[in-house]
């Protein structure tokens, strides 16, 4: 596991209070605590963790754990 993947997983685990084993199934509005407020907290934490400023359209594209990996990799060149 890369350092960036560890950081990404830590953000999800801390924001949504879940175990790492549960991350693959995380989805906006379907997972406990991932509501609109949780989403704002997630985006803020990802920006801080990876030292980026996300574009609004990218924020809305992150609707699952795996979508977030793709957005960060494709739009912000973060390697996982």
Secondary structure as UniProt FT lines:
FT   HELIX           3..16
FT   HELIX           20..25
FT   TURN            28..30
FT   TURN            32..33
FT   HELIX           36..50
FT   HELIX           56..61
FT   HELIX           65..76
//
